[in-house]
Amino acid sequence: MKLHYSRNPNPRLAVAVARHLGSPVDFVFASPFAPGQAQIYRPLNPSLSIPILEEEGRRSLWEADAIACRLSRLSGHDFWRTDEDEPDMIRWLSWGKANFLQACDMVHFEYGTKQRYGIGPVDLTKVEEGRRGFHHAAAILEAEFSARPFLLESGLSYADFRLASFLPYNDVAGLPLAEYPALSAWNDRIEALPAWADPFAGLDAPFLPPVPLAVERQGKTGQEPLS
């Protein structure tokens, strides 16, 4: 099997899952939008997005959640639950993507993606919308993680990895995670897992372009360099 990846959040998530499960995949760094690469990757994923899992004798599989499901089933591990906990796990995947992750993504896009690739100035209206969404979702999660260490009563699952997928980039987004101690402690538990802390260890994985500009962070005064 081949797992095509980059250092962006969703590909990072897929690599971390593969590393956590010990999946027998070959990791292939991919840049589908680089010159000459679209014709290679379009047959694997018509949207040209990664991650992509290539598996002999099967159609290529794309989207991090689908890849995590497939790798978990192949490993025989219950990381992707298939028992009575599966509906609860899917509940957190659905809620997380529509709320917590959407908020994190909105802020990261303004402070990170747009600045890395020079695609426009920070839209502070979007930042404020994302921060409001973050606080709303973080308050819900704070109550949950005050009662248990992971999203499911039965322990660590893929839902935890998915919910944490933008937090390794919070040095750029600057969301106030520390205001929520139980949520922050949960993130520390995820960060303590070697597969999550450095999923790219030993891989030929070029770093993302640095954030080159000093931009004003919403909720702070003055100029703060982002890197």
Salt bridges, closest charged atoms under 4 A:
GLU54 OE1 - HIS4 NE2 2.74
GLU55 OE1 - ARG58 NE 3.64
GLU55 OE2 - ARG70 NH2 2.64
ASP65 OD2 - LYS97 NZ 3.20
ASP65 OD1 - ARG162 NH2 2.92
ASP78 OD1 - HIS77 ND1 3.47
ASP85 OD2 - ARG81 NE 3.91
ASP88 OD1 - ARG91 NH2 2.38
GLU110 OE1 - LYS114 NZ 2.82
GLU128 OE2 - ARG132 NH1 3.95
GLU144 OE1 - ARG148 NH2 2.45
GLU224 OE2 - ARG217 NH1 3.16
GLU224 OE1 - LYS220 NZ 3.53
